[in-house]
Amino acid sequence: MLIGFAGAGRMGRPMIERLAGAGHTVRAVGRSAESRSALGELGAEPVETVAAAAEGADVFVVCVFSDEQVREVCLDGPVLSALPHGAVLVVHTTGSPDTVAAIADAARPHGLEVVDAPVSGGPHNIAAGQLTVFAGGTDAAVHRAREVLSAYADPVLHVGPLGSGQRVKLVNNTLFAAQIGLVADAIRLGNQLGLDESTLLDALPHASSSGRALASIAAKGAVHTFRTTVGEFLGKDIAVARTLAAELGADLGILNAAITIGLRTTDQT
């Protein structure tokens, strides 16, 4: 299958390597000669522009950082007109459901389908073929996208129509940020009881209080260190989640206070 790819960053590079390793032809955008050389080493066919990556592609994958960048690639540039009729555009970036809806509206006259497919996991999950994907779209579009996603993702969960993937991911990240806040407050309580952070992070992952957030924090050795690692992407996703909740009249409830602690940028616990 011929795959166009925009967003060869921290997450995109291992995706490209897995896709090429699975036998797909991957045309990946590299803005500089250095980045194109690196893409070639991953097994991709490096190209300079999004239009060149999209030309003739069966599936086009977008794995950039922000909603604004997704709009730039998909709505402000020539990608929709460059893709052939019947192609599927897969958006991995976590963002607003309104963004993928706008892309789908713009893509429809070109005979294209869109799948929102935000992910949970990191480069190590991609390398192992175990990334989690929340896919939103029609049955046919998700089935077509699955042929590509299965190179680096398992499970690929079809969670509903277009935009559902984004909604599930935003709930996931809201809960994850709240869990970080709970761990931070648990460390604060431990400090008040005369326990240091390292002792708690060594012990608690082995007990009934353990979970993904606690284990991830323990692996980094401190709440502040983990916050620094995930803060940029988690913070922008929580901002989207809060905006969406406000627009829909939804209530974050007790999650809101825990999120505020979870995203605190100081080293206070």
C-alpha positions as CSV (number, residue, x, y, z in Angstrom):
1,M,0.0,0.0,0.0
2,L,1.2,3.5,-0.8
3,I,1.1,5.7,2.3
4,G,1.7,9.4,2.6
5,F,3.0,10.7,5.9
6,A,3.3,14.1,7.5
7,G,4.8,14.5,10.9
8,A,8.0,12.6,11.2
9,G,8.7,13.5,14.8
10,R,9.1,11.6,18.1
11,M,6.0,9.5,17.4
12,G,6.0,9.6,13.6
13,R,9.5,8.2,13.0
14,P,8.9,4.8,14.6
15,M,5.6,4.6,12.8
16,I,7.3,5.2,9.5
17,E,9.9,2.6,10.3
18,R,7.2,0.0,11.2
19,L,5.2,0.8,8.1
20,A,8.2,0.4,5.9
21,G,9.2,-2.8,7.7
22,A,5.7,-4.2,7.0
23,G,6.2,-3.8,3.3
24,H,4.3,-0.5,2.7
25,T,5.7,2.2,0.5
26,V,5.9,5.3,2.7
27,R,6.3,8.8,1.2
28,A,7.2,10.9,4.2
29,V,7.7,14.7,4.3
30,G,11.1,16.0,5.3
31,R,11.6,19.7,5.3
32,S,15.4,19.6,5.3
33,A,18.0,17.5,3.5
34,E,19.1,16.2,6.9
35,S,15.6,15.0,7.8
36,R,15.1,13.5,4.4
37,S,18.3,11.5,4.8
38,A,17.1,10.3,8.2
39,L,13.7,9.2,6.7
40,G,15.5,7.3,4.0
41,E,17.4,5.4,6.6
42,L,14.1,4.4,8.1
43,G,13.0,2.8,4.8
44,A,10.8,5.7,3.6
45,E,10.8,7.6,0.3
46,P,11.5,11.1,1.5
47,V,9.7,14.0,-0.3
48,E,9.9,17.7,0.3
49,T,6.2,18.7,0.3
50,V,2.9,17.4,1.6
51,A,1.5,17.5,-1.9
52,A,4.3,15.1,-3.1
53,A,3.6,12.8,-0.2
54,A,-0.2,12.7,-0.9
55,E,0.0,12.1,-4.7
56,G,-1.4,8.6,-5.4
57,A,-1.5,7.6,-1.7
58,D,-4.0,5.1,-0.6
59,V,-3.8,6.4,3.0
60,F,-2.4,9.6,4.2
61,V,-1.3,9.8,7.9
62,V,-1.0,13.0,9.8
63,C,1.0,12.9,13.0
64,V,1.8,16.5,13.9
65,F,1.7,18.1,17.4
66,S,-1.3,20.5,17.5
67,D,-4.7,21.2,16.1
68,E,-3.3,24.2,14.4
69,Q,-0.7,22.1,12.6
70,V,-3.4,19.6,11.5
71,R,-5.4,22.5,10.0
72,E,-2.3,23.8,8.3
73,V,-1.6,20.4,6.7
74,C,-5.1,19.4,5.9
75,L,-7.0,22.6,5.2
76,D,-4.5,25.3,4.4
77,G,-2.5,23.2,1.9
78,P,-3.1,21.1,-1.2
79,V,-3.3,17.7,0.5
80,L,-7.0,17.1,-0.1
81,S,-6.8,18.0,-3.8
82,A,-3.6,15.9,-4.2
83,L,-5.0,12.7,-2.7
84,P,-6.8,10.4,-5.2
85,H,-10.5,9.7,-5.0
86,G,-11.2,6.9,-2.4
87,A,-8.1,7.6,-0.3
88,V,-8.4,7.7,3.5
89,L,-6.9,10.5,5.7
90,V,-5.9,9.4,9.2
91,V,-5.4,12.0,11.9
92,H,-3.3,10.8,14.8
93,T,-3.0,14.2,16.5
94,T,-5.2,14.7,19.6
95,G,-7.3,17.8,19.2
96,S,-10.8,19.1,18.8
97,P,-13.5,16.9,17.2
98,D,-14.5,20.1,15.4
99,T,-11.2,20.0,13.5
100,V,-11.7,16.5,12.1
101,A,-15.3,17.4,11.2
102,A,-14.1,20.4,9.3
103,I,-11.5,18.3,7.4
104,A,-14.2,15.7,6.6
105,D,-16.5,18.4,5.2
106,A,-13.6,19.7,3.0
107,A,-12.6,16.1,2.0
108,R,-16.0,14.9,1.0
109,P,-16.2,16.7,-2.4
110,H,-12.8,15.1,-3.3
111,G,-14.2,11.6,-2.6
112,L,-12.1,11.1,0.5
113,E,-12.8,9.7,3.9
114,V,-11.4,10.8,7.3
115,V,-10.6,8.8,10.4
116,D,-9.7,10.5,13.6
117,A,-7.2,8.1,15.3
118,P,-5.6,9.6,18.4
119,V,-3.2,7.3,20.2
120,S,-2.2,6.3,23.7
121,G,1.3,5.2,24.3
122,G,4.8,6.2,23.3
123,P,7.6,5.4,20.8
124,H,8.4,2.2,22.7
125,N,4.8,1.0,22.2
126,I,5.1,1.8,18.5
127,A,8.3,-0.1,18.2
128,A,6.7,-3.1,19.8
129,G,3.6,-2.8,17.6
130,Q,1.5,-2.2,20.7
131,L,0.2,1.4,20.4
132,T,-3.4,1.9,21.4
133,V,-5.5,3.7,18.8
134,F,-9.0,5.2,19.3
135,A,-10.5,5.3,15.9
136,G,-13.5,7.3,14.8
137,G,-15.1,7.1,11.4
138,T,-17.3,4.9,9.2
139,D,-16.9,1.2,9.3
140,A,-15.4,1.2,5.8
141,A,-12.9,4.0,6.5
142,V,-11.7,2.4,9.8
143,H,-11.4,-1.0,8.1
144,R,-9.2,0.6,5.4
145,A,-7.2,2.5,8.0
146,R,-6.7,-0.6,10.1
147,E,-4.6,-2.1,7.3
148,V,-2.1,0.6,7.9
149,L,-2.5,1.1,11.7
150,S,-1.9,-2.6,12.4
151,A,1.7,-2.2,11.4
152,Y,2.3,-0.4,14.7
153,A,-0.9,-0.5,16.8
154,D,-2.7,-3.2,18.8
155,P,-5.4,-2.7,19.8
156,V,-7.1,-0.5,17.2
157,L,-10.4,0.3,18.8
158,H,-13.3,1.5,16.6
159,V,-15.1,3.7,19.2
160,G,-17.8,5.3,17.0
161,P,-18.4,7.8,14.2
162,L,-16.0,10.5,13.2
163,G,-14.9,12.6,16.2
164,S,-15.4,9.8,18.7
165,G,-11.7,8.9,18.8
166,Q,-10.9,12.5,19.9
167,R,-13.6,12.4,22.6
168,V,-12.4,9.1,24.0
169,K,-8.8,10.3,24.0
170,L,-9.7,13.6,25.7
171,V,-11.5,11.7,28.4
172,N,-8.5,9.4,28.7
173,N,-6.0,12.3,29.1
174,T,-8.3,14.1,31.5
175,L,-8.4,11.0,33.7
176,F,-4.6,10.5,33.4
177,A,-3.9,14.1,34.4
178,A,-6.2,13.7,37.4
179,Q,-4.4,10.5,38.4
180,I,-1.1,12.4,38.3
181,G,-2.7,15.0,40.6
182,L,-3.8,12.2,43.0
183,V,-0.3,10.8,43.1
184,A,1.1,14.2,43.7
185,D,-1.3,14.7,46.6
186,A,-0.5,11.3,48.0
187,I,3.2,12.1,48.0
188,R,2.3,15.4,49.8
189,L,0.4,13.4,52.4
190,G,3.3,11.0,52.8
191,N,5.7,13.9,53.3
192,Q,3.4,15.1,56.1
193,L,3.6,11.6,57.7
194,G,7.4,11.7,57.6
195,L,7.9,9.7,54.4
196,D,10.1,10.8,51.5
197,E,9.0,10.7,47.9
198,S,11.5,8.0,46.8
199,T,10.3,5.6,49.5
200,L,6.7,6.0,48.4
201,L,7.5,5.6,44.7
202,D,9.5,2.4,45.5
203,A,6.7,0.9,47.5
204,L,3.3,2.0,46.1
205,P,3.7,0.5,42.6
206,H,3.6,-2.9,44.2
207,A,0.4,-2.3,46.2
208,S,-3.3,-1.9,45.5
209,S,-2.9,1.8,44.8
210,S,-0.8,1.2,41.7
211,G,-1.8,2.2,38.2
212,R,-0.3,3.4,34.9
213,A,0.2,7.0,36.2
214,L,1.8,5.9,39.4
215,A,4.1,3.4,37.6
216,S,5.1,6.0,35.1
217,I,5.9,8.5,37.8
218,A,7.9,5.9,39.7
219,A,9.9,5.1,36.6
220,K,10.9,8.8,36.4
221,G,11.7,8.9,40.1
222,A,9.7,12.0,41.0
223,V,6.3,13.6,40.3
224,H,8.0,16.8,39.1
225,T,10.2,15.0,36.6
226,F,7.3,13.1,35.2
227,R,5.2,16.4,34.9
228,T,8.1,17.9,33.0
229,T,8.2,15.0,30.6
230,V,4.4,14.9,29.8
231,G,3.4,18.5,30.6
232,E,3.5,20.0,27.1
233,F,1.3,17.5,25.3
234,L,-0.9,16.7,28.2
235,G,-1.5,20.4,28.9
236,K,-2.6,21.2,25.4
237,D,-5.0,18.2,25.4
238,I,-6.5,19.2,28.7
239,A,-7.1,22.7,27.4
240,V,-9.0,21.2,24.5
241,A,-11.0,18.9,26.8
242,R,-12.0,21.8,29.1
243,T,-13.1,23.9,26.1
244,L,-15.1,21.0,24.7
245,A,-16.7,20.4,28.1
246,A,-17.6,24.0,28.4
247,E,-19.1,24.2,24.9
248,L,-21.3,21.1,25.6
249,G,-22.2,22.1,29.2
250,A,-20.4,19.1,30.6
251,D,-19.1,19.0,34.1
252,L,-15.5,17.8,34.9
253,G,-16.6,17.3,38.6
254,I,-13.9,16.2,41.0
255,L,-11.6,15.6,38.0
256,N,-11.0,19.3,37.7
257,A,-9.3,19.8,41.1
258,A,-7.1,16.8,40.5
259,I,-6.2,17.9,37.0
260,T,-5.1,21.3,38.4
261,I,-2.7,19.6,40.8
262,G,-1.6,17.1,38.1
263,L,-0.5,19.8,35.7
264,R,1.1,22.1,38.3
265,T,4.4,23.2,36.9
266,T,6.2,23.8,40.1
267,D,8.0,21.0,42.1
268,Q,5.6,21.4,45.0
269,T,3.8,18.2,46.1
